[in-house]
Amino acid sequence: MDVDETPSIADSVAFVKGLKKPAVADVLRAAQARGLVAIQPRCGVGGHEQMRGLLLALEEGARPDILSLTIDSYTRLNQFDTAQSSLRNAPEELNGYPLVAHGWRRGRDLNQAVSVPLEVRHGSPLPRRLFETTIASGITSFEGGGISYNLPYCKDVPLAASLDAYAEIDAKCGELTRAGVVVDRELFGSLTGVLVPPSVSLAISMLEAVMAAHGGVTCISIAYPQSGNMVQDVAALRAIRSLATRYLPSSVDVYPVLHEFMGVFPRSRARAEQLIFAGALTARLGGAAKVVTKTIREGYSIPDASANIHGMRLARVANAPFVDAIRLDDAALGEEQYWIEREVNEIVEPLLGVTDLPLAIASAFEHGSLDVPFSASRHARSTVMPCRDRAGAVRYLDVGGLPFSVDVRRRNRRLIEDRWLTSGDHERMRLLMADINYFLEPPGQQDFDFVPAVVESATQGADPEETYAA
């Protein structure tokens, strides 16, 4: 093999098997079988030794089940020469690990350094080369989809191009499965991370999952973003399995995943800890196989190793046996799950009978029958307007062109009318900003005051308070 030649699939498969550690799919399967939640942090720095040291520190400090390689912005945009230049001149300024610039040999070095499997998290709409380097590195999970890693981040990448790129990736995952290595494909339901209605998140993930399964993917993680209303979030996580049973072949293993709150994070250490633990608890109660953690530094700085370790320790408390005794209102959960699934079905079913699903998806976004709120892309209308009801659940203030029934529209209107429908434009703008900043100054009933007492003993040995001071 030449110095710069990418190894064959057979070579990469042999490398993965020679690691003698589980693939991400194995970790998810084991967590689900035990009824527990696998723990995974976000992390990525520019320099190779720094990245290696960070992964080792996180593994030693918190024993995560999966570790992340978060990729830098230049690599996400296929600006590989710029990433290489930054790596040479100022690696500390990169906002992630430039895997393509480092190359697959260094990717393998990272993989060999730790005992748990790695996932590449990136945000690229056209990630062919990144995927190629990921597989050559022996990494067994690759995040993103042709919708979810395009419309939230990109201004003018055509959907046809990103859907085609991910179709190639999914086909290669099918080839890898046949060769003996299962690659987990995690779908990014967080989208823009701003007031994402559950049915928008899950509908887009289901469409991406159908395409992935068609390409031969046999392990799909469907990630859902914590909104902050526990009943709604637990119902959404539980809906994932029901929807997967409806739309995906039984040969595909599907794992619900919770991304801890992706919006504006509280600056207060106590409030941030409460939100982190509430997210992990939501994941456990919702039957998620994995939670991707946050840290108490999210509100004001880039988290370092100690903050990530603290966040993972805090989240792992949700795996404690006492959680089995916690019960939410079954009637409220059942009603919320019913309506989430109904909304998802009304969005996706008009598309699934067509011959060319990618073309139908692009057309649906053009006409607004698929939509993403607050999208950066000119290929989404973004006429859908979300809001919170008085309980903090995310609802639709304006459904835009989504093909909802009269019953769905009437229910959303009823749930928000006492807070929104009597307000003028100025008051609506104030309410929207309050909803976006919900956890900065949340209402008293969202205060989660039980959390610090519950988690105090589990975080003993964490770094001193001043480490996390704003």
N, C-alpha and C positions, 0 to 999 in steps of 0.2 A: 504494500500500500504506500502511495506517495505521501509526503509530509502533510499536504493540504487536502488529500482525498478523503471524502466522506466514507466511512465504513459501510459495508453492505448491511442489509437487514439481518442476514445470518450472523454477521459479526456482532451487531448490536444486541441481537437476541442472546447470543452466547455470553456477552458481557453482563447483561442483566441477570441471567441465570447464575453466572459466576459470582455475583455479589453476595449471594447467600442471605438475602434479606427480603422481606415481603415487598411486593408491588403495592401501589396505592389501592388497587382493587381488593387485594387481600386484607388490607387494614380496614377498609370500609365494610367488607363482608363480616369480619370478626367483630367490629364494633356493633353492627346491626344485630348480629346473633346474640350478643351479650346484653342488648338493650342499653348500651352506653354510647357516649358521643366522643368520637376521635377529636383531638385537639390539634389545631394548625395555626401558626402565626403567619402574618405577612412580614416579609423582610427582603431587602435587596440593597446592596451597596456596590460601588463601581469596581474597586480593586479586587483582584482575585484572592490575595491573602487575607484581606479584610473580610471578604465574603466567607471564606473558609473559617476564619476565626469566629465570625458571627454565628454561623451554623453550629459550630462546636459549642459555643457558649450557650446557645439556646437549648441544645440537646442536653448538656450537662445541668443547666439550671432549672429546666422545667419538664424534661422528658416528653416532648411533643410526640404525637403519633405520626405526623407528616410534617415535613418542612417545605418552605417555599423558596423559589427563586423568583423574585419580582424583577421584571425586566425594565430597563431604562427607556425613556421616551424616544431617543434617537432610533434604537433598535425597533421599537414598536412601529415607527414610521418608515422602516427600511432604509434609514440613513446610516448605513453601516460604516462608511468612511468617516463621518462626523463622530460616531461612537468610538471608532478606533483612535481618532485624533484626541478626543477628550480623555480616553483611557491613558494615552501617552502623556498628556500635558496636565490634566487636572482630574484624576479619577474620583476625587472626593466631591466633585461638583455633579457627577452623574446621579440621577434619582433612582437608580436601580442597577442591576447587574447586566452588562452588555454581553450576553452569552455568545452571540455570533462573533463579536470581535475577539472574545477570549478563545473561542473555538471549542470543539467537542472534547479534546483531550483534557482541558481544564474542567469542562463539565463533568467528565468522568472522575476527575480528581475530587471534586466536591462530593460526588455521589459515593465515592469510596471512603470519604472522611467521616461520614455519619452512618449510624446504624438504622435509620428510618428512611423511607422512600421520600423522593422529592417531587414537587409539582412546579411547573412553570406557569406563572401568572403574569399577564403581559398587557393586553389592551390593544393588540394589533388587528386591523381589519384584513390585512393581507400577509399572513404569517408563514408562508411556505418555507422560507429559508430558516426561520426561527424553529419551526417544527422539525425540520431536517436535523438541525443541530441538537435539539432536545432529544430526539430518538437516538442519535449517535452518542449522546451523553449517557444513555441508559436511564433516562428519566421517564417515569411511568404514568404521569398525569399531565394533561395539557388543557388549559382553560380556554373558554371563549367560543363564540359562534358567529356566523355571518351577519346576524342582526345585532346581537348584544355587544359585540366588539366593533361595531361600525357606528350605528346611529347615535349612541350616547357621546361619542368622542370625536367623530370626524365631520368635517364640514361638507365635503363633496366627493366621497368615495361611493360610486354606484353600488347599490345592493347586489346587482348581478355579479359584480366583481368579487365582493367579499363572500357571497354565498358560494360562488364557484371555488374560491380558495379553500373554504372549509369543507366543501364536498371532496376535494382532493385529499385533504388531511384525514377525513373520516374514512375514505377508501383505503388509505395507507394504514390506518388503525385496524381495519378489517384484515388487511394482509398480515399485520403483526400478530393479530389474534390467531390466525391460521398457522403462523410460524411458532407460536407457543408463548407469546407475551401479550397480556391484556393491558391496553392503555386506557386509563380512565379519562373520559372527556367531561370536564365540568362546565356546565352552561351558566353564564353570568346573568342571573336573574336580577341582580342589583340595578342594572341599566344605569340611569343617571344618578341614582342614589338619593334623589329628592322626591319625597312623597310618591313613591311608585305604588299604584294600586295593585293589590295582590293578583288580580285577574290579568292585568297587563303583563306583569312579570311572568306568571305561570303560562299564559298563552304563548308568549314568545319563546319561552324555554321548551314548551311542548312541540312547537313547530320545528325548532332546532333539533330536538331529540328525535322526531320522526325522520328528519333528513339524515341525522347521524346513524340511526339504526339502519336506514336504507343503504348507507355506505358500508355497513359491516361492523359498526361499533357495538360492543357487547357489554360495556360498563359505562353508564351515564350517571353523572352526579348533577342533580338539578338544584341549583343554589337559589335561595330565597332571602331577600334582605329584611332584617328586623325592622319593623315599623315603630314598635314601642307599645302597641296595644297587645297584650299577651294572648287574649282570646283569639283575636284575628290572626296573629302570627302562628299560634299553635294550629289553628284550623287550616291555615294555608299549607303548613308543613305536612299535615296529615292528608290534605287533598292531593299531594304529589303522587302518592302511591295509587290512589283511586284513579287519577287521570292517566297515569302511566299504564295501568291495567287496561284502560279503555283504548288508548291510542298507540301503544307500543307492543311489539311482539313479546311473548313470554320468555324468549331466549335472551332478552336484554335485562341485565341487572340494573336496577334504578335505585339511587340512594339520595334521599333528601339531605340538603346541606343548608345550614343557616350562616349567613354573613352577619356578624354583629353590626350594629347600627352604622350606616354609611353616611349619615347626614352630619349636620353641625353638632359637634361633640361638646359636652360641658367642660369647662375649664377647671372646675372644682374637683379635687381628688375624690372626695366622698361621692359626689354625684356621678363621676365617671366610673368609679368602682361599682356603684349600684347598677348603672346601665350595662356594664360588662357582665356582671353576674346575672342580671335579668335576661340578657341575651342567651347565655349558656343554659340557664334554666328553661327558657323557651325552647331551645334546641332539644333538650332532654324530654320535655313534656310532649313536644311535637313529633318525637320519633326520628329526629335527624341522626344520620350516621356520622356527621362531622359538623364542627363549628369552627369558623375562621374568626380568630379573636381580634379584638381591638385592645388599645392600651390607654392609660390615663393621660398620656401626653398628646392624644389626637387633637385636642382643642388648641394647642399652641406651639407644638414643635414636632420634629421628626422623632419617632420613638427610637430609643437605643435598646441595646440588649437587655438591660436591667428592667426597663419598662415592659418589654415584650415578655420577659420571664414572669414578671408580676401579673400581667394580664392572663397568661396561660394558667398560672397557679390558681388565680381567681376563678377562671372558667371551669377548671377541673373540679371545683367543689360541686358543680351540678351533677357529677357522676356519683356523688355520695349516696349510700343506701337510703337516707332519710327522704330523698326526693320521690321515692316510690309511694310515699304516703301523701304527697301533695295532689289535690284534685281541683280541677277547674269545673265550672258549671257545665254539665254535660249537655243540657238543653241549649245553652248559648253557643257552645262549641259546635253542636250539630247543625244549628241554624246557620251559623257563619260559614261552615264548611259547605253546606248545601248551596248557598248563594255564590260562594267563590267558584265552585265547580260549575255551576250554571252559567256564570258570566264567562268563564274560560271556554266552555262548550259553545256558547253563542258566538264567540270571537273566532274560534279555530275551525269549527265544523264546515262553514261555507268554503274553506280552502282545501280541505283534505280529499275531496273527491276529484280534484283536477288532475290532469295528466302531467303538467309541468309545475310542481309546487314552488320552486324558486321564482319562476316567472309570476306566478299568482301572488306570492308574497310581495314582490317588488311592486306589482300593480295595486295591491291592497294598500300599501303605504302611500302610493301616489294619490289614491282616492280617499284615504283617511279611514278606511275600514280596519286597518291596523295602524297603531299610533304609539308614540312614546312621548310622555310629557317632558317638556324642557329639553328637547333634543337639540344638539348642536348641528344636526345635519339638515341640509336643504332637501333631503330625500324623505323626510318625515314632516308631516304637517304640524305636529305638536299643538293641535287644537284641543286635545284632551286636557282638562284642568282638574287636578286632584285637590282635595282639601281634607281636613280632619273633622270628624264629628265631635260631639262633646266628650265622648269617652276616649278620644285620641286615635280612633281607628281611621284609616285612610279610605275616603269615599270619592265619588265623582261629583264635582261641582258642575262640570260640563263634560258629557261623554263624547263630544266631538262627532266623528263619523263612525264610531264603534257600533256594530250592528246589534245593539241590545234590544231586547223585547220591552214591551210596555211595562211588564211587571218589574223587571230589573231597574228601569228608569224610575218607576214610581217608588221603589224601595230606597234607592239612593236619595231621592228628593226628600222622602219622609225622614231619613236619618240625619239630614243636615238642615232641614228647614228652620228649626228653632235657633240656629246659630248663623246661618248664611243667607237664607233667602229673603230676609227682611232688611238686609244691609245694603247701603249704597256703595258706589264704586270705591270711595275713599276708605270706608270701613272694611270692604272686602280686601283691599290691598293690605291693610293693617292685619287682618286675620290671616291672610296668606303668609305674611312674614312671620307672624307668631307661630304658624304651623310648621314652617321650615325650621325655625329656631326653637322648636318645641321643648328640647331638653336643656336649653339654656335657662329658661325661667318657666319650668313646667308647672301646671296646676298642682295643688296640694295632694290630690288623690293619686298623682303619679310619683310620689316621693320615695317609694320603695324603702322606707326607713328600716325595715326588717333586715336588710341585706348586710350592713356592716357587722351586726352581732353574729349573724350566721357564718360569715366567712372569716372572722377574726383569727380563729385558731389555724385555719388553713393557710394563711398568708404569713405566719410566723417565719422569720428568717429572710423575709423579703428585704429589699434595701431600705434604708432609713427614709423617713418622711421627706427630708429636705431634698432627696434625690429627685422627687417628683414635684417639687414646689413650682408653681407657675412663676 
